[in-house]
Amino acid sequence: MSAGGRSRSSADSLDVREDRKPRNVEQEILLAVQGIRYGSVEIVIHDSEVVQIERKEKVRFDRSAGKAG
């Protein structure tokens, strides 16, 4: 498990190919967007069908918060 209690890496790929248990693409997109404060969600489409959803999350630190004075 990574820092902050997250079990997924900061760049996750959610594979929605047919060989996996079928899921609702819209639900997968919403799931990928949930909880991201800074980052992006990329939707890959082949032959008019969603084949991959990639989630990239950035974790930002306030540099002035740790300084005294």
N, C-alpha and C positions, 0 to 999 in steps of 0.2 A: 504494500500500500504506500502511496506517495504522501508527501507532506500535506497537511490539511485534511487528512482522512479520505482523500480521493483514491479510488482504486484504478481509475483509468489514467492514461498518460495525457499530457496537455494537447497532443494532436491525435485525436481518435478518429477512426474510420468505422462507420457503421455500415456493414455490407448488407444490402437488401436483395441479393440475388435469389433466384428461384430455388436453389438447392438448400437454402435455410428454411426454417419455419416461417411461413408467410406472415408478414406484418403489414400494417397499414402505413403507407409511405408518409402520409400527412402526420401521423402520430410520431413517426421516427424523426421527422423534421422538427416538430415541436419539442421532442425530447432532446434533440441536439442543441436547440436554442436555450432551453431552460437552464438557468443558473449561470449563464455566461455574463460577466460584468464587462469584460473587454475581450474581443476576439472576433472570430468569423465562423460561419457555417457555409461550406461549399457543397453544392448539389451537382453531381456528375450525371449527365444524361447521355445515353446511347440509343439510337434508333427510337427516339421519342419516349424512352422509358428511363426512370430514375434507376441507376445501377449502384450508386454509392453516395453516401453522405459523409462529409469530412468536417470534423469540429476542431477548431484551433482556438485555444484559450490562452490569453496572456494574463500573467499575474503581475500586478504593478505594486511597487513599494514606494511609500512616501519618504524620500530621503531626508526631509527636514524633521520628520517625527522623531528620529533617533538622536538628533543633536541637542545638546544641552545649551541653555542660555538664550 
